[in-house]
């Protein structure tokens, strides 16, 4: 029995000793850590001395909407330092990256027990002051006078390496005062300078750099540059952009000193630039109508079929408008004009509505409202109700086609033009046709002196002449709606019967350009016929017949391609039969009182 008890006791002790270590293999797992969730991406964008890192594929989400398990905040780490964010974020703005070096940035989450998730890591080289100092900005074009300077980037400041968003500038004027300004465009003027003085201009550009991979910096930065120039003296010659216009305005010497006495300038409608205004320090008034300028119009030559003729020259006429559609008008130097108006130097501008497309520029609106810009209205004295077409616009028809041939003569002293034989002179006081005297009945004309009559001798079946404008202009058929003229036949009635009767029915043909001269219109050809009353005069030897043509079919509006520059007077109406000229029985017509009327 004693042996049995000892055996049992021994077994119990053995069992107890064995059970004491039965959980040894799992005890080591009893304190396992469950790490917070990690981010699923790391996409970065570079800013100035900083970088933004997006951490979730779903995008930027408010912190209170982010569910990432046990994560309690985001931590950014670089250069051995941690930057706790205080909450879980879907993106981080990492600042203080001021050194031009490679940064390795880790971003991870942390839970309340200070356990960290697996980090997302990026390596970047930030955009720093060193990069900013190396950023190049294109140099401006400078136009310098003794008292002012235009600073201009004609092609803009944006480039392949930056986008431009405005600038601020400053300089010291002749009184030592600091002048400042800011612009959103690429043009400014420095005024009130002293001749023969060095001027330093400081410029702060607001730009967004374009990085080497084609992406743009997140931030707009300020790049500071400066340049220094020395102003010329007042006697230094300048090269004018509108030399002829200045000469017609009385400027004979192109120096700032010579221009100091000029207070008013008149520009024609075909002007292309205001750049010369810079050289007129005392200019206060501009007339942009062109009215009153002598010998200002350009000329246009037609040379074909062995005949040379031309139109233009002389002064602007009220029925003439600039040829382009308003949207196509581009006048350089407009910012200079605006600057001079804004500074208060120019206090009066006379302007024909839509003539230079000021209406499309909101910068002009305040000056219209305060009366600095005067819109010239239809009832202004420069637009009389009736305007005669002067002989400077006559063009011989034959360069278009030999069938348009006629011999043309003029009763005034304008023809013949120097170097041309396209139109000769005749004496309307002592006129004969086929040996018979002709009384031209001056008393029936609006111009009874008999000095503005065209004599037309028919040579071919489509005999024509034209009244054309230089290619810079068109007829203003909105303001002047009716073309009127009178015609008189000098040939005896017996000789005008049958086939010759065709020449008593003129055909008016407005168009953008004369055939075979397509380069004279930037809008292609727009031609159309208009009706004339084709009833012969009751007594063709004693009465002038009046014709009235409604020109409103060519409205010449802002978007119309009908930019009527040419008006052909087709005397023969192009009959199908050939015409045989007979020197003993000439067919002679007279055209006079060619004019435009508003109604």
KAPE-V254671 format. One record per pair of residues at least 12 apart in sequence whose C-alpha atoms are under 7 Angstrom apart, sorted by sequence separation. I is the first residue (numbers start at 0). GAP is how many residues later the second one is. D is the distance in Angstrom with one decimal. If there is no record, write none. Layout:
I,GAP,D  I,GAP,D
This chain:
41,12,5.6  42,12,6.7  72,12,6.3  73,12,6.8  106,12,5.4  107,12,6.4  139,12,5.2  140,12,5.9  168,12,5.5  207,12,4.8  298,12,5.6  299,12,6.3  512,12,6.3  41,13,4.9  72,13,5.4  73,13,5.9  105,13,5.9  106,13,5.3  139,13,4.9  167,13,5.7  168,13,6.2  206,13,5.4  207,13,6.3  298,13,4.3  409,13,6.9  511,13,5.4  40,14,5.0  72,14,4.0  73,14,4.8  105,14,5.6  106,14,6.4  167,14,4.1  205,14,6.3  206,14,5.5  297,14,5.8  298,14,5.2  408,14,5.2  409,14,6.2  410,14,5.8  510,14,6.8  511,14,5.4  532,14,6.8  39,15,6.5  40,15,5.7  71,15,6.1  72,15,4.2  73,15,6.1  105,15,4.4  166,15,5.6  167,15,6.6  205,15,5.6  206,15,6.4  296,15,6.0  297,15,5.4  407,15,5.1  408,15,4.6  409,15,4.8  410,15,5.1  510,15,5.4  511,15,6.5  531,15,6.7  38,16,5.8  39,16,5.7  40,16,6.2  71,16,6.0  104,16,5.6  105,16,6.7  166,16,5.7  205,16,4.7  237,16,5.7  248,16,6.4  296,16,4.5  407,16,6.6  408,16,5.0  409,16,5.8  410,16,5.7  510,16,4.1  38,17,6.2  39,17,6.6  103,17,6.9  104,17,5.4  165,17,5.7  166,17,6.6  204,17,5.3  205,17,6.6  236,17,5.5  237,17,5.9  248,17,6.8  295,17,6.5  296,17,5.6  408,17,5.9  410,17,5.7  509,17,5.9  510,17,6.6  531,17,6.6  103,18,5.8  104,18,6.3  165,18,4.1  173,18,6.1  203,18,5.9  204,18,5.1  236,18,4.6  261,18,6.8  294,18,5.7  295,18,5.9  296,18,5.9  509,18,6.1  103,19,4.5  137,19,6.4  164,19,6.4  165,19,6.3  172,19,5.7  173,19,4.9  203,19,5.5  204,19,6.3  235,19,5.8  262,19,5.6  263,19,5.8  268,19,6.7  294,19,3.8  295,19,5.6  296,19,6.5  508,19,6.2  509,19,6.8  529,19,6.9  102,20,5.5  103,20,6.7  172,20,5.1  173,20,4.9  203,20,4.4  234,20,5.5  258,20,6.7  259,20,5.8  261,20,6.5  262,20,4.0  263,20,6.2  264,20,6.6  265,20,5.8  266,20,6.2  267,20,6.2  268,20,6.2  293,20,5.9  294,20,5.2  508,20,5.0  101,21,6.5  102,21,5.4  202,21,5.7  203,21,6.5  233,21,6.6  234,21,6.5  258,21,5.4  259,21,6.0  260,21,6.9  261,21,6.0  262,21,5.3  263,21,4.7  264,21,5.2  265,21,4.5  266,21,4.9  267,21,6.0  268,21,5.9  293,21,4.9  507,21,6.5  508,21,6.6  101,22,5.5  102,22,6.2  202,22,5.4  233,22,5.2  234,22,5.8  244,22,6.6  259,22,5.9  262,22,6.4  263,22,5.7  264,22,6.3  265,22,5.8  266,22,6.7  267,22,3.8  292,22,5.9  350,22,6.8  352,22,6.0  427,22,6.4  507,22,6.1  101,23,4.7  201,23,6.1  202,23,5.8  233,23,5.0  255,23,5.3  266,23,5.2  348,23,6.1  349,23,6.1  350,23,6.0  351,23,5.7  352,23,6.9  62,24,6.9  100,24,5.6  201,24,4.4  255,24,6.7  265,24,6.0  347,24,4.8  348,24,4.7  349,24,4.9  350,24,5.1  351,24,5.0  62,25,5.8  99,25,6.5  200,25,5.5  201,25,6.9  290,25,6.3  346,25,5.5  347,25,6.1  348,25,6.0  349,25,6.3  350,25,5.7  506,25,6.5  62,26,5.4  77,26,6.1  99,26,6.6  199,26,6.9  200,26,5.6  289,26,6.4  349,26,6.5  395,26,6.0  505,26,7.0  77,27,4.8  199,27,5.7  200,27,6.2  328,27,6.3  76,28,5.8  77,28,6.5  99,28,6.2  199,28,4.2  325,28,6.2  328,28,6.4  60,29,5.7  76,29,5.1  96,29,6.5  98,29,6.6  156,29,6.6  170,29,6.0  198,29,5.4  199,29,6.6  504,29,4.7  59,30,5.4  75,30,5.8  76,30,6.3  97,30,5.6  99,30,7.0  155,30,5.8  170,30,4.9  197,30,6.6  198,30,5.4  325,30,6.9  326,30,6.9  36,31,5.4  59,31,6.3  75,31,4.7  169,31,5.9  170,31,6.5  197,31,5.4  198,31,6.1  325,31,5.1  36,32,5.9  74,32,5.7  75,32,6.8  168,32,6.9  169,32,5.4  197,32,4.1  240,32,6.8  503,32,5.8  35,33,6.1  74,33,5.5  152,33,5.5  168,33,5.5  169,33,6.8  196,33,5.2  197,33,6.4  321,33,6.3  35,34,5.0  36,34,6.3  55,34,5.7  73,34,5.8  74,34,5.9  151,34,5.9  152,34,6.5  168,34,4.5  195,34,6.0  196,34,5.4  240,34,6.7  35,35,4.9  54,35,5.3  73,35,4.5  151,35,4.5  167,35,5.8  168,35,6.3  195,35,4.8  240,35,6.3  53,36,6.3  54,36,5.4  72,36,5.7  73,36,6.3  150,36,5.8  151,36,6.6  166,36,6.7  167,36,5.2  194,36,5.3  195,36,5.0  239,36,5.9  525,36,5.6  53,37,4.3  72,37,5.5  150,37,5.4  166,37,5.4  167,37,6.7  194,37,5.7  195,37,5.3  52,38,5.4  53,38,6.7  70,38,5.7  71,38,5.8  72,38,6.9  149,38,6.1  150,38,6.0  166,38,4.4  194,38,5.0  522,38,5.9  52,39,5.4  70,39,5.4  71,39,4.9  149,39,4.5  165,39,6.2  166,39,5.7  194,39,6.7  410,39,6.9  411,39,4.4  51,40,5.7  52,40,6.6  70,40,4.5  71,40,6.3  148,40,5.6  149,40,6.4  165,40,5.4  410,40,5.0  411,40,5.7  51,41,4.5  69,41,5.6  148,41,5.1  164,41,5.3  410,41,5.9  50,42,6.0  51,42,6.1  147,42,5.4  148,42,6.6  163,42,6.2  164,42,5.6  409,42,7.0  410,42,5.4  50,43,5.3  147,43,4.5  163,43,4.6  409,43,5.8  410,43,6.6  49,44,5.5  50,44,6.7  146,44,6.4  147,44,6.2  162,44,5.5  163,44,6.6  409,44,4.7  49,45,4.3  146,45,5.6  147,45,5.5  161,45,6.3  162,45,5.1  247,45,6.7  408,45,5.7  409,45,6.2  48,46,6.3  49,46,6.2  146,46,4.4  161,46,5.5  162,46,6.4  247,46,6.9  407,46,6.7  408,46,4.9  48,47,6.0  49,47,5.3  145,47,7.0  146,47,5.5  161,47,4.2  407,47,5.6  408,47,6.7  492,47,6.9  48,48,4.7  145,48,6.4  146,48,5.9  160,48,5.8  161,48,5.0  407,48,4.7  48,49,5.0  145,49,4.3  160,49,4.8  406,49,5.9  407,49,6.3  470,49,5.6  491,49,7.0  145,50,6.9  405,50,6.4  406,50,5.0  470,50,6.6  511,50,6.6  405,51,5.5  406,51,6.8  488,51,5.4  489,51,6.0  511,51,5.6  269,52,6.2  405,52,4.8  406,52,6.9  437,52,6.4  487,52,6.4  488,52,6.0  511,52,4.7  512,52,6.4  513,52,6.7  268,53,6.0  405,53,4.8  510,53,5.2  511,53,5.2  512,53,5.9  404,54,5.5  405,54,6.6  509,54,6.2  510,54,6.4  511,54,6.1  404,55,5.4  487,55,6.6  510,55,5.3  403,56,6.2  487,56,4.8  509,56,5.6  510,56,6.5  402,57,5.2  405,57,5.3  432,57,6.2  486,57,5.4  487,57,6.4  509,57,4.4  272,58,5.4  273,58,6.4  274,58,4.9  402,58,6.1  403,58,4.7  404,58,5.0  405,58,6.6  432,58,6.3  485,58,5.8  486,58,5.3  508,58,5.6  509,58,6.3  271,59,5.1  272,59,4.6  273,59,4.6  402,59,5.3  403,59,4.1  404,59,6.7  485,59,5.2  486,59,6.7  507,59,6.7  508,59,5.0  271,60,6.3  272,60,5.5  273,60,6.3  402,60,6.5  403,60,5.1  485,60,4.4  507,60,5.7  508,60,6.7  283,61,5.7  284,61,5.7  288,61,6.8  484,61,5.8  485,61,6.0  507,61,5.1  282,62,7.0  283,62,4.1  284,62,6.1  285,62,6.3  286,62,5.8  287,62,5.7  288,62,6.0  484,62,5.4  506,62,6.2  507,62,6.1  273,63,6.7  282,63,6.5  283,63,5.5  284,63,4.8  285,63,4.7  286,63,4.7  287,63,5.3  288,63,6.2  483,63,5.6  484,63,6.9  505,63,6.7  506,63,4.9  283,64,6.7  284,64,5.9  285,64,6.4  286,64,6.8  317,64,6.6  483,64,4.6  505,64,5.7  506,64,6.3  317,65,5.6  482,65,5.9  483,65,6.2  505,65,4.4  481,66,6.6  482,66,5.0  504,66,6.7  505,66,6.4  506,66,5.5  396,67,5.2  481,67,5.5  482,67,6.5  505,67,6.0  396,68,4.5  481,68,4.8  482,68,6.6  502,68,5.6  504,68,6.7  38,69,7.0  395,69,5.0  396,69,6.4  480,69,6.2  481,69,5.5  502,69,4.6  37,70,6.3  394,70,6.0  395,70,6.5  480,70,5.3  501,70,5.9  502,70,7.0  37,71,6.3  394,71,5.0  480,71,5.6  501,71,6.7  393,72,5.9  394,72,6.0  35,73,6.5  393,73,4.8  394,73,6.6  35,74,6.4  392,74,5.1  393,74,6.5  476,74,6.0  477,74,6.6  35,75,5.9  392,75,5.3  476,75,5.9  49,76,6.5  392,76,6.1  48,77,6.1  476,77,6.5  477,77,5.7  41,78,6.2  48,78,5.7  476,78,6.0  477,78,6.7  37,79,5.0  40,79,7.0  47,79,5.3  48,79,5.1  312,79,6.5  476,79,6.5  34,80,6.1  35,80,6.4  36,80,5.8  37,80,5.6  45,80,6.3  46,80,6.5  47,80,6.0  311,80,5.6  475,80,6.9  34,81,6.4  35,81,5.2  37,81,6.7  38,81,6.7  45,81,7.0  310,81,5.9  311,81,5.5  34,82,5.8  310,82,4.6  310,83,6.0  310,84,6.1  145,85,5.1  309,85,5.8  144,86,6.3  145,86,5.0  268,86,6.9  308,86,5.9  143,87,6.4  144,87,6.2  145,87,5.4  308,87,6.1  145,88,5.5  473,89,5.7  474,89,5.7  473,90,5.3  474,90,5.9  131,91,6.8  306,91,6.9  473,91,4.5  306,92,5.9  472,92,6.7  304,93,6.9  304,94,5.3  303,95,4.5  302,96,6.2  468,96,5.3  490,96,5.7  301,97,6.6  304,97,6.9  467,97,5.8  468,97,6.5  490,97,5.7  467,98,4.3  489,98,5.3  466,99,6.0  467,99,6.2  488,99,6.1  489,99,5.8  443,100,6.7  465,100,6.8  466,100,5.3  488,100,4.5  440,101,6.8  465,101,5.5  466,101,6.5  487,101,5.7  488,101,6.2  465,102,4.2  486,102,6.9  487,102,5.0  464,103,5.9  465,103,5.6  486,103,5.5  487,103,6.6  463,104,6.7  464,104,5.4  486,104,4.6  463,105,5.5  464,105,6.7  485,105,5.7  486,105,6.5  463,106,4.4  484,106,7.0  485,106,5.3  462,107,6.2  463,107,5.7  484,107,6.0  485,107,6.0  461,108,6.6  462,108,5.8  484,108,5.1  462,109,5.4  484,109,4.3  461,110,4.9  483,110,5.8  484,110,6.3  308,111,6.7  460,111,5.9  461,111,6.2  483,111,5.4  307,112,6.8  461,112,4.4  482,112,6.0  483,112,6.2  308,113,5.7  460,113,5.9  482,113,4.7  307,114,6.8  399,114,6.9  460,114,6.5  481,114,5.7  482,114,6.6  399,115,5.9  481,115,5.3  399,116,6.3  479,116,5.8  480,116,6.4  481,116,6.4  460,117,5.9  479,117,5.3  480,117,5.3  481,117,6.1  460,118,4.9  479,118,4.3  480,118,6.0  459,119,5.6  478,119,6.0  458,122,5.5  456,129,6.8  457,129,5.6  456,130,5.9  457,130,6.4  456,131,4.7  455,132,5.6  456,132,6.6  454,133,7.0  455,133,5.2  144,134,6.4  454,134,6.0  455,134,5.9  454,135,4.6  453,136,5.5  454,136,6.6  452,137,6.6  453,137,5.1  452,138,5.8  453,138,6.3  452,139,4.6  451,140,6.2  446,146,6.7  445,147,6.4  186,148,6.8  444,148,6.8  322,149,5.5  321,150,6.2  322,150,4.3  433,150,5.8  321,151,4.6  322,151,4.8  433,151,5.8  320,152,5.6  321,152,6.1  433,152,6.4  319,153,6.2  320,153,5.4  319,154,5.8  320,154,6.0  319,155,5.0  320,155,5.4  318,156,5.7  319,156,5.6  310,157,6.1  311,157,6.1  318,157,5.2  310,158,6.3  311,158,5.6  310,159,6.4  318,161,6.4  46,170,5.2  299,170,5.4  45,171,5.8  46,171,4.6  47,171,6.0  298,171,5.8  45,172,6.1  46,172,5.5  297,172,6.4  44,173,7.0  269,202,6.1  387,205,6.8  388,205,5.8  387,206,5.8  388,206,5.3  387,207,4.0  386,208,5.4  387,208,6.3  385,209,6.8  386,209,5.3  385,210,5.8  386,210,6.5  385,211,4.6  384,212,5.6  385,212,6.9  384,213,5.5  325,232,5.9  324,233,5.4  324,234,6.3  322,240,6.2
